[in-house]
Amino acid sequence: MHHNFHYCFVKRGAKMIHNRFKCFLLYYFIYCLLIISIGVFLGAIVNKNLFKPEPLSLDHDFMFLVLSHNLRNFIMYLLAFIVSPILQLLDFGGSAFQITIGFRTLGTQEALNRLIPHGLLEFPNMLLYQGISQYMLFTLIFTRSIKMTLDVMKKMIPFYLLSLIILIIAAILEGYI
């Protein structure tokens, strides 16, 4: 009897976690679409003559500049998950704005040349580590437990490591290609 009760409780707990995660994914999808839409909208209405494209700098120093910026960003999301929605609004919304301005000032072909291949890794990776950060906040709000939030964070270590590796590869691609 005790075994059945435990199994039912664990099964119910797992279902609750699954439902919480599904709810988070729906929220996160809508949140990201809203942020991207705001960035694109603002990038589309601002006077493009206010922006001047910089020549592309591909070298060792540029790669380390990009890598250090991206690492600071990554660490900020890891440690400051409590303010991650605000960080992501500025960071991801700002990226959508800059990309939109790039398309308007450089033209489609040049903008795509500057985005690909690193952007194909960098932007989904940003969604991943920013999403993990927001999920930590979501977990903290839902459970009201720092211990449970830290337990979930420990379970996310493989995803953090994967994201870090992708971040490094994207910086190398952006610096040299």
Biotite code that builds the C-alpha atoms (Angstrom):
import biotite.structure as struc

atoms = struc.array([
    struc.Atom([0.000, 0.000, 0.000], chain_id="A", res_id=1, res_name="MET", atom_name="CA", element="C"),
    struc.Atom([2.792, 2.427, 0.917], chain_id="A", res_id=2, res_name="HIS", atom_name="CA", element="C"),
    struc.Atom([4.537, 1.717, -2.400], chain_id="A", res_id=3, res_name="HIS", atom_name="CA", element="C"),
    struc.Atom([1.366, 2.531, -4.372], chain_id="A", res_id=4, res_name="ASN", atom_name="CA", element="C"),
    struc.Atom([0.879, 5.778, -2.457], chain_id="A", res_id=5, res_name="PHE", atom_name="CA", element="C"),
    struc.Atom([4.496, 6.783, -3.112], chain_id="A", res_id=6, res_name="HIS", atom_name="CA", element="C"),
    struc.Atom([4.212, 5.867, -6.811], chain_id="A", res_id=7, res_name="TYR", atom_name="CA", element="C"),
    struc.Atom([0.988, 7.865, -7.150], chain_id="A", res_id=8, res_name="CYS", atom_name="CA", element="C"),
    struc.Atom([2.502, 10.861, -5.362], chain_id="A", res_id=9, res_name="PHE", atom_name="CA", element="C"),
    struc.Atom([5.660, 10.787, -7.494], chain_id="A", res_id=10, res_name="VAL", atom_name="CA", element="C"),
    struc.Atom([3.623, 10.314, -10.663], chain_id="A", res_id=11, res_name="LYS", atom_name="CA", element="C"),
    struc.Atom([1.365, 13.239, -9.694], chain_id="A", res_id=12, res_name="ARG", atom_name="CA", element="C"),
    struc.Atom([4.434, 15.361, -8.856], chain_id="A", res_id=13, res_name="GLY", atom_name="CA", element="C"),
    struc.Atom([6.037, 14.554, -12.204], chain_id="A", res_id=14, res_name="ALA", atom_name="CA", element="C"),
    struc.Atom([2.798, 15.452, -13.998], chain_id="A", res_id=15, res_name="LYS", atom_name="CA", element="C"),
    struc.Atom([2.658, 18.748, -12.108], chain_id="A", res_id=16, res_name="MET", atom_name="CA", element="C"),
    struc.Atom([6.256, 19.538, -13.104], chain_id="A", res_id=17, res_name="ILE", atom_name="CA", element="C"),
    struc.Atom([5.454, 18.574, -16.710], chain_id="A", res_id=18, res_name="HIS", atom_name="CA", element="C"),
    struc.Atom([2.400, 20.871, -16.703], chain_id="A", res_id=19, res_name="ASN", atom_name="CA", element="C"),
    struc.Atom([4.433, 23.694, -15.137], chain_id="A", res_id=20, res_name="ARG", atom_name="CA", element="C"),
    struc.Atom([7.067, 23.281, -17.850], chain_id="A", res_id=21, res_name="PHE", atom_name="CA", element="C"),
    struc.Atom([4.430, 23.287, -20.619], chain_id="A", res_id=22, res_name="LYS", atom_name="CA", element="C"),
    struc.Atom([2.945, 26.451, -19.119], chain_id="A", res_id=23, res_name="CYS", atom_name="CA", element="C"),
    struc.Atom([6.416, 28.013, -19.029], chain_id="A", res_id=24, res_name="PHE", atom_name="CA", element="C"),
    struc.Atom([7.101, 27.093, -22.666], chain_id="A", res_id=25, res_name="LEU", atom_name="CA", element="C"),
    struc.Atom([3.852, 28.744, -23.767], chain_id="A", res_id=26, res_name="LEU", atom_name="CA", element="C"),
    struc.Atom([4.695, 31.877, -21.749], chain_id="A", res_id=27, res_name="TYR", atom_name="CA", element="C"),
    struc.Atom([8.279, 31.936, -23.078], chain_id="A", res_id=28, res_name="TYR", atom_name="CA", element="C"),
    struc.Atom([7.199, 31.503, -26.696], chain_id="A", res_id=29, res_name="PHE", atom_name="CA", element="C"),
    struc.Atom([4.730, 34.399, -26.429], chain_id="A", res_id=30, res_name="ILE", atom_name="CA", element="C"),
    struc.Atom([7.257, 36.525, -24.502], chain_id="A", res_id=31, res_name="TYR", atom_name="CA", element="C"),
    struc.Atom([9.971, 36.018, -27.146], chain_id="A", res_id=32, res_name="CYS", atom_name="CA", element="C"),
    struc.Atom([7.588, 36.748, -30.019], chain_id="A", res_id=33, res_name="LEU", atom_name="CA", element="C"),
    struc.Atom([6.510, 39.938, -28.277], chain_id="A", res_id=34, res_name="LEU", atom_name="CA", element="C"),
    struc.Atom([10.107, 41.062, -27.671], chain_id="A", res_id=35, res_name="ILE", atom_name="CA", element="C"),
    struc.Atom([11.173, 40.311, -31.246], chain_id="A", res_id=36, res_name="ILE", atom_name="CA", element="C"),
    struc.Atom([8.094, 42.105, -32.573], chain_id="A", res_id=37, res_name="SER", atom_name="CA", element="C"),
    struc.Atom([8.847, 45.189, -30.500], chain_id="A", res_id=38, res_name="ILE", atom_name="CA", element="C"),
    struc.Atom([12.488, 45.211, -31.644], chain_id="A", res_id=39, res_name="GLY", atom_name="CA", element="C"),
    struc.Atom([11.539, 44.774, -35.303], chain_id="A", res_id=40, res_name="VAL", atom_name="CA", element="C"),
    struc.Atom([8.775, 47.390, -35.057], chain_id="A", res_id=41, res_name="PHE", atom_name="CA", element="C"),
    struc.Atom([11.093, 49.974, -33.498], chain_id="A", res_id=42, res_name="LEU", atom_name="CA", element="C"),
    struc.Atom([13.841, 49.123, -35.998], chain_id="A", res_id=43, res_name="GLY", atom_name="CA", element="C"),
    struc.Atom([11.370, 49.584, -38.851], chain_id="A", res_id=44, res_name="ALA", atom_name="CA", element="C"),
    struc.Atom([10.022, 52.977, -37.775], chain_id="A", res_id=45, res_name="ILE", atom_name="CA", element="C"),
    struc.Atom([13.205, 54.727, -36.660], chain_id="A", res_id=46, res_name="VAL", atom_name="CA", element="C"),
    struc.Atom([15.011, 56.932, -39.163], chain_id="A", res_id=47, res_name="ASN", atom_name="CA", element="C"),
    struc.Atom([17.637, 54.620, -40.694], chain_id="A", res_id=48, res_name="LYS", atom_name="CA", element="C"),
    struc.Atom([19.841, 57.606, -41.561], chain_id="A", res_id=49, res_name="ASN", atom_name="CA", element="C"),
    struc.Atom([20.659, 57.882, -37.848], chain_id="A", res_id=50, res_name="LEU", atom_name="CA", element="C"),
    struc.Atom([22.726, 54.706, -38.200], chain_id="A", res_id=51, res_name="PHE", atom_name="CA", element="C"),
    struc.Atom([25.900, 54.185, -40.155], chain_id="A", res_id=52, res_name="LYS", atom_name="CA", element="C"),
    struc.Atom([27.117, 50.632, -40.804], chain_id="A", res_id=53, res_name="PRO", atom_name="CA", element="C"),
    struc.Atom([30.600, 49.899, -39.554], chain_id="A", res_id=54, res_name="GLU", atom_name="CA", element="C"),
    struc.Atom([33.075, 48.031, -41.722], chain_id="A", res_id=55, res_name="PRO", atom_name="CA", element="C"),
    struc.Atom([33.234, 44.357, -40.864], chain_id="A", res_id=56, res_name="LEU", atom_name="CA", element="C"),
    struc.Atom([36.218, 43.548, -38.651], chain_id="A", res_id=57, res_name="SER", atom_name="CA", element="C"),
    struc.Atom([37.301, 39.914, -38.840], chain_id="A", res_id=58, res_name="LEU", atom_name="CA", element="C"),
    struc.Atom([40.325, 39.059, -36.745], chain_id="A", res_id=59, res_name="ASP", atom_name="CA", element="C"),
    struc.Atom([41.621, 37.553, -33.538], chain_id="A", res_id=60, res_name="HIS", atom_name="CA", element="C"),
    struc.Atom([40.919, 40.692, -31.450], chain_id="A", res_id=61, res_name="ASP", atom_name="CA", element="C"),
    struc.Atom([37.343, 40.957, -32.702], chain_id="A", res_id=62, res_name="PHE", atom_name="CA", element="C"),
    struc.Atom([36.721, 37.299, -31.888], chain_id="A", res_id=63, res_name="MET", atom_name="CA", element="C"),
    struc.Atom([37.925, 37.828, -28.305], chain_id="A", res_id=64, res_name="PHE", atom_name="CA", element="C"),
    struc.Atom([35.813, 40.981, -27.983], chain_id="A", res_id=65, res_name="LEU", atom_name="CA", element="C"),
    struc.Atom([32.709, 39.070, -29.105], chain_id="A", res_id=66, res_name="VAL", atom_name="CA", element="C"),
    struc.Atom([33.592, 36.112, -26.866], chain_id="A", res_id=67, res_name="LEU", atom_name="CA", element="C"),
    struc.Atom([34.114, 38.284, -23.777], chain_id="A", res_id=68, res_name="SER", atom_name="CA", element="C"),
    struc.Atom([30.837, 40.137, -24.410], chain_id="A", res_id=69, res_name="HIS", atom_name="CA", element="C"),
    struc.Atom([28.921, 36.894, -24.919], chain_id="A", res_id=70, res_name="ASN", atom_name="CA", element="C"),
    struc.Atom([30.501, 35.266, -21.841], chain_id="A", res_id=71, res_name="LEU", atom_name="CA", element="C"),
    struc.Atom([29.576, 38.269, -19.667], chain_id="A", res_id=72, res_name="ARG", atom_name="CA", element="C"),
    struc.Atom([26.044, 38.036, -21.009], chain_id="A", res_id=73, res_name="ASN", atom_name="CA", element="C"),
    struc.Atom([25.895, 34.291, -20.338], chain_id="A", res_id=74, res_name="PHE", atom_name="CA", element="C"),
    struc.Atom([27.151, 34.691, -16.766], chain_id="A", res_id=75, res_name="ILE", atom_name="CA", element="C"),
    struc.Atom([24.744, 37.559, -16.148], chain_id="A", res_id=76, res_name="MET", atom_name="CA", element="C"),
    struc.Atom([21.799, 35.330, -17.108], chain_id="A", res_id=77, res_name="TYR", atom_name="CA", element="C"),
    struc.Atom([23.163, 32.469, -15.025], chain_id="A", res_id=78, res_name="LEU", atom_name="CA", element="C"),
    struc.Atom([23.588, 34.522, -11.855], chain_id="A", res_id=79, res_name="LEU", atom_name="CA", element="C"),
    struc.Atom([20.887, 37.185, -12.208], chain_id="A", res_id=80, res_name="ALA", atom_name="CA", element="C"),
    struc.Atom([17.952, 34.999, -13.181], chain_id="A", res_id=81, res_name="PHE", atom_name="CA", element="C"),
    struc.Atom([15.688, 37.046, -10.906], chain_id="A", res_id=82, res_name="ILE", atom_name="CA", element="C"),
    struc.Atom([15.825, 39.947, -13.394], chain_id="A", res_id=83, res_name="VAL", atom_name="CA", element="C"),
    struc.Atom([16.084, 37.805, -16.531], chain_id="A", res_id=84, res_name="SER", atom_name="CA", element="C"),
    struc.Atom([12.834, 39.044, -18.152], chain_id="A", res_id=85, res_name="PRO", atom_name="CA", element="C"),
    struc.Atom([14.171, 42.617, -18.020], chain_id="A", res_id=86, res_name="ILE", atom_name="CA", element="C"),
    struc.Atom([17.614, 41.546, -19.239], chain_id="A", res_id=87, res_name="LEU", atom_name="CA", element="C"),
    struc.Atom([16.074, 39.622, -22.104], chain_id="A", res_id=88, res_name="GLN", atom_name="CA", element="C"),
    struc.Atom([13.798, 42.500, -23.041], chain_id="A", res_id=89, res_name="LEU", atom_name="CA", element="C"),
    struc.Atom([16.851, 44.728, -23.449], chain_id="A", res_id=90, res_name="LEU", atom_name="CA", element="C"),
    struc.Atom([19.176, 42.093, -24.891], chain_id="A", res_id=91, res_name="ASP", atom_name="CA", element="C"),
    struc.Atom([16.959, 40.161, -27.292], chain_id="A", res_id=92, res_name="PHE", atom_name="CA", element="C"),
    struc.Atom([14.807, 43.165, -28.143], chain_id="A", res_id=93, res_name="GLY", atom_name="CA", element="C"),
    struc.Atom([17.987, 45.150, -28.804], chain_id="A", res_id=94, res_name="GLY", atom_name="CA", element="C"),
    struc.Atom([19.293, 42.401, -31.077], chain_id="A", res_id=95, res_name="SER", atom_name="CA", element="C"),
    struc.Atom([16.031, 42.352, -33.062], chain_id="A", res_id=96, res_name="ALA", atom_name="CA", element="C"),
    struc.Atom([16.272, 46.147, -33.362], chain_id="A", res_id=97, res_name="PHE", atom_name="CA", element="C"),
    struc.Atom([19.906, 46.018, -34.556], chain_id="A", res_id=98, res_name="GLN", atom_name="CA", element="C"),
    struc.Atom([19.202, 43.266, -37.069], chain_id="A", res_id=99, res_name="ILE", atom_name="CA", element="C"),
    struc.Atom([16.250, 45.204, -38.471], chain_id="A", res_id=100, res_name="THR", atom_name="CA", element="C"),
    struc.Atom([18.384, 48.340, -38.787], chain_id="A", res_id=101, res_name="ILE", atom_name="CA", element="C"),
    struc.Atom([21.093, 46.224, -40.447], chain_id="A", res_id=102, res_name="GLY", atom_name="CA", element="C"),
    struc.Atom([18.666, 44.960, -43.065], chain_id="A", res_id=103, res_name="PHE", atom_name="CA", element="C"),
    struc.Atom([17.473, 48.507, -43.714], chain_id="A", res_id=104, res_name="ARG", atom_name="CA", element="C"),
    struc.Atom([20.928, 50.121, -43.940], chain_id="A", res_id=105, res_name="THR", atom_name="CA", element="C"),
    struc.Atom([22.992, 47.319, -45.488], chain_id="A", res_id=106, res_name="LEU", atom_name="CA", element="C"),
    struc.Atom([20.403, 45.573, -47.611], chain_id="A", res_id=107, res_name="GLY", atom_name="CA", element="C"),
    struc.Atom([19.277, 41.992, -47.361], chain_id="A", res_id=108, res_name="THR", atom_name="CA", element="C"),
    struc.Atom([22.332, 40.271, -48.848], chain_id="A", res_id=109, res_name="GLN", atom_name="CA", element="C"),
    struc.Atom([24.948, 42.146, -46.791], chain_id="A", res_id=110, res_name="GLU", atom_name="CA", element="C"),
    struc.Atom([22.897, 41.811, -43.596], chain_id="A", res_id=111, res_name="ALA", atom_name="CA", element="C"),
    struc.Atom([22.566, 38.056, -44.137], chain_id="A", res_id=112, res_name="LEU", atom_name="CA", element="C"),
    struc.Atom([26.295, 37.798, -44.885], chain_id="A", res_id=113, res_name="ASN", atom_name="CA", element="C"),
    struc.Atom([27.012, 39.396, -41.505], chain_id="A", res_id=114, res_name="ARG", atom_name="CA", element="C"),
    struc.Atom([24.530, 37.170, -39.664], chain_id="A", res_id=115, res_name="LEU", atom_name="CA", element="C"),
    struc.Atom([25.350, 33.805, -41.190], chain_id="A", res_id=116, res_name="ILE", atom_name="CA", element="C"),
    struc.Atom([26.851, 31.447, -40.072], chain_id="A", res_id=117, res_name="PRO", atom_name="CA", element="C"),
    struc.Atom([27.377, 32.629, -36.472], chain_id="A", res_id=118, res_name="HIS", atom_name="CA", element="C"),
    struc.Atom([23.811, 33.893, -36.056], chain_id="A", res_id=119, res_name="GLY", atom_name="CA", element="C"),
    struc.Atom([22.417, 30.450, -36.809], chain_id="A", res_id=120, res_name="LEU", atom_name="CA", element="C"),
    struc.Atom([24.138, 29.280, -33.620], chain_id="A", res_id=121, res_name="LEU", atom_name="CA", element="C"),
    struc.Atom([24.076, 32.454, -31.558], chain_id="A", res_id=122, res_name="GLU", atom_name="CA", element="C"),
    struc.Atom([20.378, 33.342, -31.643], chain_id="A", res_id=123, res_name="PHE", atom_name="CA", element="C"),
    struc.Atom([18.956, 29.906, -30.795], chain_id="A", res_id=124, res_name="PRO", atom_name="CA", element="C"),
    struc.Atom([21.625, 29.657, -28.108], chain_id="A", res_id=125, res_name="ASN", atom_name="CA", element="C"),
    struc.Atom([20.548, 33.025, -26.689], chain_id="A", res_id=126, res_name="MET", atom_name="CA", element="C"),
    struc.Atom([16.997, 31.686, -26.540], chain_id="A", res_id=127, res_name="LEU", atom_name="CA", element="C"),
    struc.Atom([18.303, 28.611, -24.717], chain_id="A", res_id=128, res_name="LEU", atom_name="CA", element="C"),
    struc.Atom([20.318, 30.264, -21.959], chain_id="A", res_id=129, res_name="TYR", atom_name="CA", element="C"),
    struc.Atom([17.889, 33.155, -21.577], chain_id="A", res_id=130, res_name="GLN", atom_name="CA", element="C"),
    struc.Atom([15.071, 30.621, -21.401], chain_id="A", res_id=131, res_name="GLY", atom_name="CA", element="C"),
    struc.Atom([16.875, 28.578, -18.756], chain_id="A", res_id=132, res_name="ILE", atom_name="CA", element="C"),
    struc.Atom([17.368, 31.771, -16.778], chain_id="A", res_id=133, res_name="SER", atom_name="CA", element="C"),
    struc.Atom([13.695, 32.646, -16.980], chain_id="A", res_id=134, res_name="GLN", atom_name="CA", element="C"),
    struc.Atom([12.769, 29.067, -16.100], chain_id="A", res_id=135, res_name="TYR", atom_name="CA", element="C"),
    struc.Atom([14.829, 29.392, -12.922], chain_id="A", res_id=136, res_name="MET", atom_name="CA", element="C"),
    struc.Atom([12.837, 32.526, -12.049], chain_id="A", res_id=137, res_name="LEU", atom_name="CA", element="C"),
    struc.Atom([9.603, 30.746, -12.976], chain_id="A", res_id=138, res_name="PHE", atom_name="CA", element="C"),
    struc.Atom([10.591, 27.828, -10.721], chain_id="A", res_id=139, res_name="THR", atom_name="CA", element="C"),
    struc.Atom([11.429, 30.171, -7.849], chain_id="A", res_id=140, res_name="LEU", atom_name="CA", element="C"),
    struc.Atom([8.110, 31.982, -8.167], chain_id="A", res_id=141, res_name="ILE", atom_name="CA", element="C"),
    struc.Atom([6.114, 28.767, -8.500], chain_id="A", res_id=142, res_name="PHE", atom_name="CA", element="C"),
    struc.Atom([7.819, 26.775, -5.724], chain_id="A", res_id=143, res_name="THR", atom_name="CA", element="C"),
    struc.Atom([8.838, 29.703, -3.505], chain_id="A", res_id=144, res_name="ARG", atom_name="CA", element="C"),
    struc.Atom([11.895, 27.640, -2.659], chain_id="A", res_id=145, res_name="SER", atom_name="CA", element="C"),
    struc.Atom([15.488, 28.600, -3.291], chain_id="A", res_id=146, res_name="ILE", atom_name="CA", element="C"),
    struc.Atom([16.521, 25.007, -2.554], chain_id="A", res_id=147, res_name="LYS", atom_name="CA", element="C"),
    struc.Atom([14.187, 23.587, -5.226], chain_id="A", res_id=148, res_name="MET", atom_name="CA", element="C"),
    struc.Atom([15.309, 26.270, -7.673], chain_id="A", res_id=149, res_name="THR", atom_name="CA", element="C"),
    struc.Atom([18.953, 25.389, -7.054], chain_id="A", res_id=150, res_name="LEU", atom_name="CA", element="C"),
    struc.Atom([18.097, 21.692, -7.513], chain_id="A", res_id=151, res_name="ASP", atom_name="CA", element="C"),
    struc.Atom([16.551, 22.490, -10.906], chain_id="A", res_id=152, res_name="VAL", atom_name="CA", element="C"),
    struc.Atom([19.595, 24.627, -11.746], chain_id="A", res_id=153, res_name="MET", atom_name="CA", element="C"),
    struc.Atom([21.868, 21.659, -10.989], chain_id="A", res_id=154, res_name="LYS", atom_name="CA", element="C"),
    struc.Atom([19.811, 19.515, -13.359], chain_id="A", res_id=155, res_name="LYS", atom_name="CA", element="C"),
    struc.Atom([20.331, 22.161, -16.053], chain_id="A", res_id=156, res_name="MET", atom_name="CA", element="C"),
    struc.Atom([24.156, 21.933, -15.887], chain_id="A", res_id=157, res_name="ILE", atom_name="CA", element="C"),
    struc.Atom([24.397, 19.844, -19.111], chain_id="A", res_id=158, res_name="PRO", atom_name="CA", element="C"),
    struc.Atom([22.333, 22.498, -20.933], chain_id="A", res_id=159, res_name="PHE", atom_name="CA", element="C"),
    struc.Atom([24.494, 25.285, -19.505], chain_id="A", res_id=160, res_name="TYR", atom_name="CA", element="C"),
    struc.Atom([27.620, 23.469, -20.716], chain_id="A", res_id=161, res_name="LEU", atom_name="CA", element="C"),
    struc.Atom([26.118, 22.855, -24.154], chain_id="A", res_id=162, res_name="LEU", atom_name="CA", element="C"),
    struc.Atom([25.156, 26.513, -24.373], chain_id="A", res_id=163, res_name="SER", atom_name="CA", element="C"),
    struc.Atom([28.647, 27.598, -23.335], chain_id="A", res_id=164, res_name="LEU", atom_name="CA", element="C"),
    struc.Atom([30.234, 25.431, -26.032], chain_id="A", res_id=165, res_name="ILE", atom_name="CA", element="C"),
    struc.Atom([27.861, 26.832, -28.669], chain_id="A", res_id=166, res_name="ILE", atom_name="CA", element="C"),
    struc.Atom([28.640, 30.354, -27.460], chain_id="A", res_id=167, res_name="LEU", atom_name="CA", element="C"),
    struc.Atom([32.377, 29.795, -27.963], chain_id="A", res_id=168, res_name="ILE", atom_name="CA", element="C"),
    struc.Atom([31.894, 28.265, -31.420], chain_id="A", res_id=169, res_name="ILE", atom_name="CA", element="C"),
    struc.Atom([29.621, 31.159, -32.465], chain_id="A", res_id=170, res_name="ALA", atom_name="CA", element="C"),
    struc.Atom([32.219, 33.717, -31.295], chain_id="A", res_id=171, res_name="ALA", atom_name="CA", element="C"),
    struc.Atom([34.948, 31.990, -33.311], chain_id="A", res_id=172, res_name="ILE", atom_name="CA", element="C"),
    struc.Atom([32.712, 31.958, -36.396], chain_id="A", res_id=173, res_name="LEU", atom_name="CA", element="C"),
    struc.Atom([31.791, 35.630, -35.909], chain_id="A", res_id=174, res_name="GLU", atom_name="CA", element="C"),
    struc.Atom([35.425, 36.605, -35.452], chain_id="A", res_id=175, res_name="GLY", atom_name="CA", element="C"),
    struc.Atom([36.817, 34.826, -38.468], chain_id="A", res_id=176, res_name="TYR", atom_name="CA", element="C"),
    struc.Atom([34.038, 34.174, -40.988], chain_id="A", res_id=177, res_name="ILE", atom_name="CA", element="C"),
])
